[in-house]
């Protein structure tokens, strides 16, 4: 299992990690790193909270951009709900971007 981490040092400088860089670290290495370097502060909770806020705002922005009258009608009739519509356009948007990047001219 891997963990996304951002560290800061109490002593101002640490030769092992760069301050502000996002690391993707194995859980065993993470525990070892924090046990051996007692000056490191982990900000992964704040980082994950920031990622969650950004993802939610992006989902809403995509929904506002691509929603149609048919989607609104289906939601009013109870055929679908707002989460399904949001997921539909979110997945379409990112599938389009990944397919667009894989095209070779």
N, CA, C and O atoms as a Tinker XYZ file with bonds, in Angstrom:
   420  protein
     1  N      0.844000   -1.178000    0.000000    73     2
     2  CA     0.000000    0.000000    0.000000    64     1     3
     3  C      0.890000    1.242000    0.000000    63     2     4     5
     4  O      1.868000    1.319000    0.744000    81     3
     5  N      0.543000    2.194000   -0.830000    73     3     6
     6  CA     1.307000    3.432000   -0.929000    64     5     7
     7  C      0.535000    4.586000   -0.313000    63     6     8     9
     8  O     -0.693000    4.567000   -0.241000    81     7
     9  N      1.270000    5.578000    0.123000    73     7    10
    10  CA     0.676000    6.742000    0.775000    64     9    11
    11  C      1.273000    7.993000    0.162000    63    10    12    13
    12  O      2.488000    8.081000   -0.015000    81    11
    13  N      0.424000    8.965000   -0.163000    73    11    14
    14  CA     0.910000   10.253000   -0.653000    64    13    15
    15  C      1.246000   11.122000    0.550000    63    14    16    17
    16  O      0.425000   11.298000    1.450000    81    15
    17  N      2.456000   11.661000    0.555000    73    15    18
    18  CA     2.935000   12.416000    1.715000    64    17    19
    19  C      3.619000   13.708000    1.291000    63    18    20    21
    20  O      4.233000   13.794000    0.228000    81    19
    21  N      3.494000   14.697000    2.145000    73    19    22
    22  CA     4.247000   15.950000    2.040000    64    21    23
    23  C      4.856000   16.195000    3.407000    63    22    24    25
    24  O      4.171000   16.120000    4.427000    81    23
    25  N      6.149000   16.487000    3.420000    73    23    26
    26  CA     6.853000   16.654000    4.690000    64    25    27
    27  C      7.374000   18.071000    4.864000    63    26    28    29
    28  O      7.603000   18.810000    3.906000    81    27
    29  N      7.551000   18.415000    6.142000    73    27    30
    30  CA     8.242000   19.644000    6.522000    64    29    31
    31  C      9.137000   19.296000    7.703000    63    30    32    33
    32  O      8.802000   18.424000    8.505000    81    31
    33  N     10.253000   19.963000    7.808000    73    31    34
    34  CA    11.213000   19.670000    8.860000    64    33    35
    35  C     11.163000   20.750000    9.940000    63    34    36    37
    36  O     11.063000   21.942000    9.647000    81    35
    37  N     11.236000   20.305000   11.191000    73    35    38
    38  CA    11.294000   21.253000   12.311000    64    37    39
    39  C     12.614000   22.006000   12.343000    63    38    40    41
    40  O     12.674000   23.150000   12.792000    81    39
    41  N     13.672000   21.359000   11.864000    73    39    42
    42  CA    15.002000   21.952000   11.926000    64    41    43
    43  C     15.291000   22.849000   10.736000    63    42    44    45
    44  O     16.372000   23.433000   10.655000    81    43
    45  N     14.350000   22.971000    9.813000    73    43    46
    46  CA    14.526000   23.866000    8.686000    64    45    47
    47  C     15.031000   23.198000    7.429000    63    46    48    49
    48  O     14.677000   23.633000    6.333000    81    47
    49  N     15.855000   22.143000    7.536000    73    47    50
    50  CA    16.397000   21.475000    6.360000    64    49    51
    51  C     16.588000   20.003000    6.678000    63    50    52    53
    52  O     17.054000   19.646000    7.760000    81    51
    53  N     16.226000   19.157000    5.734000    73    51    54
    54  CA    16.439000   17.727000    5.865000    64    53    55
    55  C     17.010000   17.229000    4.551000    63    54    56    57
    56  O     16.462000   17.517000    3.488000    81    55
    57  N     18.109000   16.482000    4.612000    73    55    58
    58  CA    18.782000   16.043000    3.391000    64    57    59
    59  C     18.070000   14.877000    2.704000    63    58    60    61
    60  O     18.381000   14.576000    1.551000    81    59
    61  N     17.142000   14.222000    3.363000    73    59    62
    62  CA    16.455000   13.060000    2.796000    64    61    63
    63  C     15.253000   13.473000    1.946000    63    62    64    65
    64  O     15.054000   12.932000    0.858000    81    63
    65  N     14.464000   14.410000    2.422000    73    63    66
    66  CA    13.238000   14.812000    1.710000    64    65    67
    67  C     13.303000   16.285000    1.351000    63    66    68    69
    68  O     13.920000   17.094000    2.044000    81    67
    69  N     12.644000   16.606000    0.240000    73    67    70
    70  CA    12.517000   18.006000   -0.150000    64    69    71
    71  C     11.209000   18.544000    0.421000    63    70    72    73
    72  O     10.180000   17.870000    0.370000    81    71
    73  N     11.250000   19.720000    0.948000    73    71    74
    74  CA    10.072000   20.330000    1.544000    64    73    75
    75  C      9.098000   20.726000    0.433000    63    74    76    77
    76  O      9.478000   21.400000   -0.525000    81    75
    77  N      7.840000   20.300000    0.570000    73    75    78
    78  CA     6.805000   20.666000   -0.382000    64    77    79
    79  C      6.634000   19.708000   -1.547000    63    78    80    81
    80  O      5.703000   19.881000   -2.333000    81    79
    81  N      7.497000   18.701000   -1.693000    73    79    82
    82  CA     7.378000   17.737000   -2.779000    64    81    83
    83  C      6.406000   16.643000   -2.358000    63    82    84    85
    84  O      6.442000   16.192000   -1.213000    81    83
    85  N      5.541000   16.214000   -3.268000    73    83    86
    86  CA     4.589000   15.148000   -2.977000    64    85    87
    87  C      5.271000   13.817000   -3.260000    63    86    88    89
    88  O      5.689000   13.554000   -4.387000    81    87
    89  N      5.382000   12.976000   -2.232000    73    87    90
    90  CA     5.995000   11.666000   -2.362000    64    89    91
    91  C      4.922000   10.587000   -2.342000    63    90    92    93
    92  O      3.918000   10.708000   -1.640000    81    91
    93  N      5.143000    9.532000   -3.117000    73    91    94
    94  CA     4.292000    8.350000   -3.102000    64    93    95
    95  C      5.126000    7.229000   -2.483000    63    94    96    97
    96  O      5.914000    6.584000   -3.175000    81    95
    97  N      4.952000    7.000000   -1.182000    73    95    98
    98  CA     5.848000    6.148000   -0.410000    64    97    99
    99  C      5.119000    4.887000    0.049000    63    98   100   101
   100  O      3.943000    4.924000    0.412000    81    99
   101  N      5.845000    3.776000    0.023000    73    99   102
   102  CA     5.357000    2.532000    0.584000    64   101   103
   103  C      5.132000    2.734000    2.084000    63   102   104   105
   104  O      5.856000    3.499000    2.720000    81   103
   105  N      4.141000    2.059000    2.647000    73   103   106
   106  CA     3.784000    2.269000    4.053000    64   105   107
   107  C      4.924000    1.884000    5.008000    63   106   108   109
   108  O      5.136000    2.557000    6.017000    81   107
   109  N      5.651000    0.815000    4.699000    73   107   110
   110  CA     6.773000    0.423000    5.567000    64   109   111
   111  C      7.892000    1.468000    5.535000    63   110   112   113
   112  O      8.488000    1.775000    6.568000    81   111
   113  N      8.172000    2.005000    4.360000    73   111   114
   114  CA     9.195000    3.046000    4.256000    64   113   115
   115  C      8.745000    4.329000    4.959000    63   114   116   117
   116  O      9.557000    5.047000    5.543000    81   115
   117  N      7.455000    4.603000    4.894000    73   115   118
   118  CA     6.897000    5.778000    5.567000    64   117   119
   119  C      7.117000    5.694000    7.077000    63   118   120   121
   120  O      7.560000    6.656000    7.705000    81   119
   121  N      6.802000    4.537000    7.647000    73   119   122
   122  CA     6.978000    4.343000    9.097000    64   121   123
   123  C      8.454000    4.436000    9.471000    63   122   124   125
   124  O      8.808000    5.065000   10.469000    81   123
   125  N      9.312000    3.811000    8.671000    73   123   126
   126  CA    10.757000    3.875000    8.927000    64   125   127
   127  C     11.267000    5.311000    8.852000    63   126   128   129
   128  O     12.065000    5.737000    9.687000    81   127
   129  N     10.803000    6.054000    7.849000    73   127   130
   130  CA    11.249000    7.436000    7.663000    64   129   131
   131  C     10.866000    8.315000    8.844000    63   130   132   133
   132  O     11.670000    9.125000    9.304000    81   131
   133  N      9.642000    8.159000    9.334000    73   131   134
   134  CA     9.208000    8.977000   10.466000    64   133   135
   135  C      9.873000    8.550000   11.778000    63   134   136   137
   136  O     10.073000    9.378000   12.667000    81   135
   137  N     10.213000    7.270000   11.903000    73   135   138
   138  CA    10.899000    6.817000   13.122000    64   137   139
   139  C     12.348000    7.268000   13.155000    63   138   140   141
   140  O     12.860000    7.605000   14.222000    81   139
   141  N     13.020000    7.283000   12.011000    73   139   142
   142  CA    14.432000    7.650000   11.999000    64   141   143
   143  C     14.656000    9.155000   11.975000    63   142   144   145
   144  O     15.633000    9.642000   12.543000    81   143
   145  N     13.771000    9.891000   11.332000    73   143   146
   146  CA    13.903000   11.350000   11.248000    64   145   147
   147  C     12.783000   11.986000   12.075000    63   146   148   149
   148  O     11.677000   12.211000   11.584000    81   147
   149  N     13.093000   12.265000   13.321000    73   147   150
   150  CA    12.063000   12.749000   14.252000    64   149   151
   151  C     11.663000   14.196000   13.981000    63   150   152   153
   152  O     10.669000   14.673000   14.528000    81   151
   153  N     12.421000   14.895000   13.150000    73   151   154
   154  CA    12.117000   16.297000   12.868000    64   153   155
   155  C     11.070000   16.468000   11.769000    63   154   156   157
   156  O     10.605000   17.586000   11.549000    81   155
   157  N     10.682000   15.391000   11.069000    73   155   158
   158  CA     9.739000   15.509000    9.959000    64   157   159
   159  C      8.296000   15.601000   10.452000    63   158   160   161
   160  O      7.881000   14.882000   11.361000    81   159
   161  N      7.555000   16.494000    9.832000    73   159   162
   162  CA     6.128000   16.645000   10.089000    64   161   163
   163  C      5.402000   16.231000    8.820000    63   162   164   165
   164  O      5.739000   16.699000    7.732000    81   163
   165  N      4.413000   15.363000    8.945000    73   163   166
   166  CA     3.670000   14.866000    7.793000    64   165   167
   167  C      2.384000   15.678000    7.628000    63   166   168   169
   168  O      1.597000   15.818000    8.564000    81   167
   169  N      2.187000   16.209000    6.421000    73   167   170
   170  CA     0.981000   16.973000    6.114000    64   169   171
   171  C      0.064000   16.227000    5.159000    63   170   172   173
   172  O     -0.658000   16.861000    4.389000    81   171
   173  N      0.071000   14.893000    5.184000    73   171   174
   174  CA    -0.722000   14.117000    4.224000    64   173   175
   175  C     -2.223000   14.292000    4.458000    63   174   176   177
   176  O     -2.994000   14.255000    3.499000    81   175
   177  N     -2.655000   14.482000    5.698000    73   175   178
   178  CA    -4.083000   14.672000    5.969000    64   177   179
   179  C     -4.580000   15.946000    5.287000    63   178   180   181
   180  O     -5.637000   15.948000    4.656000    81   179
   181  N     -3.817000   17.017000    5.416000    73   179   182
   182  CA    -4.192000   18.290000    4.793000    64   181   183
   183  C     -4.143000   18.162000    3.275000    63   182   184   185
   184  O     -4.995000   18.714000    2.579000    81   183
   185  N     -3.154000   17.439000    2.758000    73   183   186
   186  CA    -3.030000   17.219000    1.320000    64   185   187
   187  C     -4.236000   16.448000    0.777000    63   186   188   189
   188  O     -4.797000   16.826000   -0.252000    81   187
   189  N     -4.635000   15.378000    1.454000    73   187   190
   190  CA    -5.785000   14.588000    1.009000    64   189   191
   191  C     -7.071000   15.397000    1.072000    63   190   192   193
   192  O     -7.930000   15.272000    0.199000    81   191
   193  N     -7.204000   16.217000    2.091000    73   191   194
   194  CA    -8.376000   17.081000    2.203000    64   193   195
   195  C     -8.415000   18.084000    1.046000    63   194   196   197
   196  O     -9.480000   18.346000    0.487000    81   195
   197  N     -7.256000   18.643000    0.690000    73   195   198
   198  CA    -7.153000   19.569000   -0.436000    64   197   199
   199  C     -7.521000   18.876000   -1.751000    63   198   200   201
   200  O     -8.260000   19.440000   -2.558000    81   199
   201  N     -7.007000   17.647000   -1.976000    73   199   202
   202  CA    -7.337000   16.902000   -3.186000    64   201   203
   203  C     -8.836000   16.631000   -3.286000    63   202   204   205
   204  O     -9.416000   16.713000   -4.369000    81   203
   205  N     -9.462000   16.310000   -2.154000    73   203   206
   206  CA   -10.896000   16.021000   -2.142000    64   205   207
   207  C    -11.701000   17.277000   -2.495000    63   206   208   209
   208  O    -12.658000   17.200000   -3.266000    81   207
   209  N    -11.325000   18.415000   -1.945000    73   207   210
   210  CA   -12.013000   19.669000   -2.247000    64   209   211
   211  C    -11.869000   20.013000   -3.723000    63   210   212   213
   212  O    -12.841000   20.411000   -4.365000    81   211
   213  N    -10.656000   19.860000   -4.269000    73   211   214
   214  CA   -10.417000   20.152000   -5.691000    64   213   215
   215  C    -11.235000   19.230000   -6.587000    63   214   216   217
   216  O    -11.805000   19.676000   -7.583000    81   215
   217  N    -11.294000   17.959000   -6.243000    73   215   218
   218  CA   -12.045000   16.991000   -7.048000    64   217   219
   219  C    -13.535000   17.337000   -7.046000    63   218   220   221
   220  O    -14.182000   17.285000   -8.092000    81   219
   221  N    -14.079000   17.686000   -5.886000    73   219   222
   222  CA   -15.499000   18.032000   -5.810000    64   221   223
   223  C    -15.811000   19.299000   -6.607000    63   222   224   225
   224  O    -16.828000   19.364000   -7.298000    81   223
   225  N    -14.943000   20.297000   -6.513000    73   223   226
   226  CA   -15.172000   21.525000   -7.285000    64   225   227
   227  C    -15.078000   21.267000   -8.779000    63   226   228   229
   228  O    -15.845000   21.833000   -9.558000    81   227
   229  N    -14.144000   20.418000   -9.183000    73   227   230
   230  CA   -14.005000   20.077000  -10.598000    64   229   231
   231  C    -15.225000   19.319000  -11.100000    63   230   232   233
   232  O    -15.688000   19.561000  -12.214000    81   231
   233  N    -15.752000   18.401000  -10.287000    73   231   234
   234  CA   -16.957000   17.652000  -10.669000    64   233   235
   235  C    -18.129000   18.600000  -10.905000    63   234   236   237
   236  O    -18.866000   18.454000  -11.880000    81   235
   237  N    -18.300000   19.575000  -10.007000    73   235   238
   238  CA   -19.402000   20.524000  -10.144000    64   237   239
   239  C    -19.222000   21.421000  -11.361000    63   238   240   241
   240  O    -20.192000   21.740000  -12.049000    81   239
   241  N    -17.987000   21.828000  -11.628000    73   239   242
   242  CA   -17.715000   22.673000  -12.787000    64   241   243
   243  C    -18.006000   21.921000  -14.089000    63   242   244   245
   244  O    -18.579000   22.486000  -15.021000    81   243
   245  N    -17.611000   20.649000  -14.149000    73   243   246
   246  CA   -17.889000   19.829000  -15.328000    64   245   247
   247  C    -19.389000   19.635000  -15.484000    63   246   248   249
   248  O    -19.904000   19.698000  -16.601000    81   247
   249  N    -20.102000   19.398000  -14.381000    73   247   250
   250  CA   -21.553000   19.207000  -14.441000    64   249   251
   251  C    -22.240000   20.459000  -14.963000    63   250   252   253
   252  O    -23.116000   20.364000  -15.822000    81   251
   253  N    -21.865000   21.620000  -14.468000    73   251   254
   254  CA   -22.481000   22.870000  -14.905000    64   253   255
   255  C    -22.219000   23.116000  -16.384000    63   254   256   257
   256  O    -23.071000   23.660000  -17.086000    81   255
   257  N    -21.040000   22.716000  -16.859000    73   255   258
   258  CA   -20.683000   22.950000  -18.255000    64   257   259
   259  C    -21.451000   22.047000  -19.214000    63   258   260   261
   260  O    -21.859000   22.501000  -20.283000    81   259
   261  N    -21.660000   20.775000  -18.855000    73   259   262
   262  CA   -22.177000   19.796000  -19.809000    64   261   263
   263  C    -23.609000   19.323000  -19.584000    63   262   264   265
   264  O    -24.108000   18.530000  -20.382000    81   263
   265  N    -24.286000   19.773000  -18.537000    73   263   266
   266  CA   -25.635000   19.276000  -18.268000    64   265   267
   267  C    -26.611000   19.729000  -19.364000    63   266   268   269
   268  O    -26.500000   20.835000  -19.893000    81   267
   269  N    -27.568000   18.852000  -19.690000    73   267   270
   270  CA   -28.553000   19.147000  -20.736000    64   269   271
   271  C    -29.956000   19.192000  -20.131000    63   270   272   273
   272  O    -30.171000   18.794000  -18.987000    81   271
   273  N    -30.892000   19.680000  -20.922000    73   271   274
   274  CA   -32.285000   19.727000  -20.469000    64   273   275
   275  C    -32.845000   18.323000  -20.275000    63   274   276   277
   276  O    -33.687000   18.106000  -19.403000    81   275
   277  N    -32.390000   17.379000  -21.073000    73   275   278
   278  CA   -32.843000   15.993000  -20.923000    64   277   279
   279  C    -32.426000   15.431000  -19.563000    63   278   280   281
   280  O    -33.196000   14.711000  -18.927000    81   279
   281  N    -31.223000   15.753000  -19.120000    73   279   282
   282  CA   -30.761000   15.311000  -17.805000    64   281   283
   283  C    -31.609000   15.918000  -16.687000    63   282   284   285
   284  O    -31.953000   15.243000  -15.717000    81   283
   285  N    -31.937000   17.188000  -16.838000    73   283   286
   286  CA   -32.762000   17.857000  -15.824000    64   285   287
   287  C    -34.158000   17.243000  -15.789000    63   286   288   289
   288  O    -34.732000   17.045000  -14.719000    81   287
   289  N    -34.703000   16.941000  -16.982000    73   287   290
   290  CA   -36.036000   16.318000  -17.057000    64   289   291
   291  C    -36.013000   14.936000  -16.412000    63   290   292   293
   292  O    -36.916000   14.600000  -15.646000    81   291
   293  N    -35.000000   14.135000  -16.708000    73   291   294
   294  CA   -34.899000   12.794000  -16.119000    64   293   295
   295  C    -34.738000   12.852000  -14.609000    63   294   296   297
   296  O    -35.237000   11.983000  -13.893000    81   295
   297  N    -34.047000   13.869000  -14.126000    73   295   298
   298  CA   -33.909000   14.016000  -12.686000    64   297   299
   299  C    -35.234000   14.397000  -12.035000    63   298   300   301
   300  O    -35.565000   13.895000  -10.961000    81   299
   301  N    -35.996000   15.286000  -12.682000    73   299   302
   302  CA   -37.295000   15.690000  -12.152000    64   301   303
   303  C    -38.300000   14.537000  -12.165000    63   302   304   305
   304  O    -39.147000   14.441000  -11.278000    81   303
   305  N    -38.206000   13.665000  -13.169000    73   303   306
   306  CA   -39.109000   12.518000  -13.254000    64   305   307
   307  C    -38.677000   11.361000  -12.359000    63   306   308   309
   308  O    -39.425000   10.395000  -12.205000    81   307
   309  N    -37.501000   11.438000  -11.776000    73   307   310
   310  CA   -37.017000   10.399000  -10.876000    64   309   311
   311  C    -36.325000    9.258000  -11.591000    63   310   312   313
   312  O    -36.055000    8.227000  -10.975000    81   311
   313  N    -36.028000    9.409000  -12.874000    73   311   314
   314  CA   -35.349000    8.364000  -13.636000    64   313   315
   315  C    -33.888000    8.258000  -13.200000    63   314   316   317
   316  O    -33.330000    7.162000  -13.147000    81   315
   317  N    -33.288000    9.370000  -12.897000    73   315   318
   318  CA   -31.891000    9.392000  -12.460000    64   317   319
   319  C    -31.752000   10.376000  -11.306000    63   318   320   321
   320  O    -32.698000   11.085000  -10.965000    81   319
   321  N    -30.566000   10.413000  -10.710000    73   319   322
   322  CA   -30.320000   11.399000   -9.662000    64   321   323
   323  C    -29.090000   12.225000  -10.035000    63   322   324   325
   324  O    -28.397000   11.925000  -11.007000    81   323
   325  N    -28.836000   13.252000   -9.261000    73   323   326
   326  CA   -27.780000   14.201000   -9.604000    64   325   327
   327  C    -26.397000   13.551000   -9.529000    63   326   328   329
   328  O    -25.503000   13.939000  -10.281000    81   327
   329  N    -26.199000   12.575000   -8.642000    73   327   330
   330  CA   -24.899000   11.906000   -8.544000    64   329   331
   331  C    -24.592000   11.085000   -9.793000    63   330   332   333
   332  O    -23.450000   11.061000  -10.251000    81   331
   333  N    -25.594000   10.417000  -10.345000    73   331   334
   334  CA   -25.388000    9.638000  -11.567000    64   333   335
   335  C    -25.051000   10.552000  -12.743000    63   334   336   337
   336  O    -24.185000   10.234000  -13.557000    81   335
   337  N    -25.736000   11.678000  -12.824000    73   335   338
   338  CA   -25.457000   12.630000  -13.902000    64   337   339
   339  C    -24.040000   13.192000  -13.745000    63   338   340   341
   340  O    -23.298000   13.320000  -14.719000    81   339
   341  N    -23.683000   13.521000  -12.514000    73   339   342
   342  CA   -22.353000   14.061000  -12.232000    64   341   343
   343  C    -21.269000   13.050000  -12.611000    63   342   344   345
   344  O    -20.277000   13.415000  -13.243000    81   343
   345  N    -21.450000   11.792000  -12.233000    73   343   346
   346  CA   -20.470000   10.748000  -12.566000    64   345   347
   347  C    -20.392000   10.516000  -14.072000    63   346   348   349
   348  O    -19.310000   10.283000  -14.610000    81   347
   349  N    -21.531000   10.579000  -14.750000    73   347   350
   350  CA   -21.559000   10.368000  -16.199000    64   349   351
   351  C    -20.687000   11.390000  -16.918000    63   350   352   353
   352  O    -19.860000   11.015000  -17.749000    81   351
   353  N    -20.853000   12.650000  -16.620000    73   351   354
   354  CA   -20.094000   13.686000  -17.307000    64   353   355
   355  C    -18.646000   13.747000  -16.849000    63   354   356   357
   356  O    -17.758000   14.079000  -17.634000    81   355
   357  N    -18.404000   13.425000  -15.577000    73   355   358
   358  CA   -17.028000   13.385000  -15.073000    64   357   359
   359  C    -16.234000   12.306000  -15.804000    63   358   360   361
   360  O    -15.109000   12.544000  -16.245000    81   359
   361  N    -16.828000   11.111000  -15.931000    73   359   362
   362  CA   -16.152000   10.012000  -16.624000    64   361   363
   363  C    -16.007000   10.300000  -18.111000    63   362   364   365
   364  O    -14.965000    9.993000  -18.689000    81   363
   365  N    -17.015000   10.877000  -18.744000    73   363   366
   366  CA   -16.911000   11.221000  -20.162000    64   365   367
   367  C    -15.808000   12.240000  -20.398000    63   366   368   369
   368  O    -15.047000   12.126000  -21.359000    81   367
   369  N    -15.721000   13.223000  -19.535000    73   367   370
   370  CA   -14.716000   14.274000  -19.682000    64   369   371
   371  C    -13.308000   13.703000  -19.601000    63   370   372   373
   372  O    -12.467000   14.013000  -20.445000    81   371
   373  N    -13.039000   12.868000  -18.592000    73   371   374
   374  CA   -11.689000   12.349000  -18.427000    64   373   375
   375  C    -11.371000   11.218000  -19.396000    63   374   376   377
   376  O    -10.205000   11.035000  -19.746000    81   375
   377  N    -12.360000   10.456000  -19.840000    73   375   378
   378  CA   -12.112000    9.465000  -20.889000    64   377   379
   379  C    -11.764000   10.161000  -22.196000    63   378   380   381
   380  O    -10.910000    9.686000  -22.945000    81   379
   381  N    -12.422000   11.288000  -22.476000    73   379   382
   382  CA   -12.111000   12.050000  -23.680000    64   381   383
   383  C    -10.680000   12.568000  -23.626000    63   382   384   385
   384  O     -9.958000   12.502000  -24.622000    81   383
   385  N    -10.263000   13.084000  -22.466000    73   383   386
   386  CA    -8.901000   13.611000  -22.347000    64   385   387
   387  C     -7.851000   12.522000  -22.498000    63   386   388   389
   388  O     -6.824000   12.745000  -23.138000    81   387
   389  N     -8.090000   11.339000  -21.915000    73   387   390
   390  CA    -7.094000   10.272000  -22.022000    64   389   391
   391  C     -7.033000    9.736000  -23.448000    63   390   392   393
   392  O     -5.948000    9.425000  -23.938000    81   391
   393  N     -8.184000    9.622000  -24.126000    73   391   394
   394  CA    -8.173000    9.151000  -25.516000    64   393   395
   395  C     -7.535000   10.184000  -26.429000    63   394   396   397
   396  O     -6.867000    9.831000  -27.400000    81   395
   397  N     -7.738000   11.450000  -26.123000    73   395   398
   398  CA    -7.154000   12.515000  -26.930000    64   397   399
   399  C     -5.631000   12.496000  -26.833000    63   398   400   401
   400  O     -4.946000   12.768000  -27.820000    81   399
   401  N     -5.098000   12.181000  -25.660000    73   399   402
   402  CA    -3.648000   12.132000  -25.463000    64   401   403
   403  C     -3.016000   10.892000  -26.083000    63   402   404   405
   404  O     -1.815000   10.890000  -26.350000    81   403
   405  N     -3.801000    9.828000  -26.321000    73   403   406
   406  CA    -3.253000    8.600000  -26.886000    64   405   407
   407  C     -3.260000    8.567000  -28.400000    63   406   408   409
   408  O     -2.754000    7.612000  -28.988000    81   407
   409  N     -3.812000    9.573000  -29.049000    73   407   410
   410  CA    -3.864000    9.600000  -30.501000    64   409   411
   411  C     -2.512000   10.069000  -31.027000    63   410   412   413
   412  O     -1.993000   11.107000  -30.617000    81   411
   413  N     -1.953000    9.278000  -31.945000    73   411   414
   414  CA    -0.676000    9.637000  -32.568000    64   413   415
   415  C     -0.919000   10.050000  -34.003000    63   414   416   417
   416  O     -1.583000    9.329000  -34.748000    81   415
   417  N     -0.409000   11.172000  -34.398000    73   415   418
   418  CA    -0.601000   11.685000  -35.743000    64   417   419
   419  C      0.526000   11.272000  -36.635000    63   418   420
   420  O      0.535000   11.616000  -37.817000    81   419
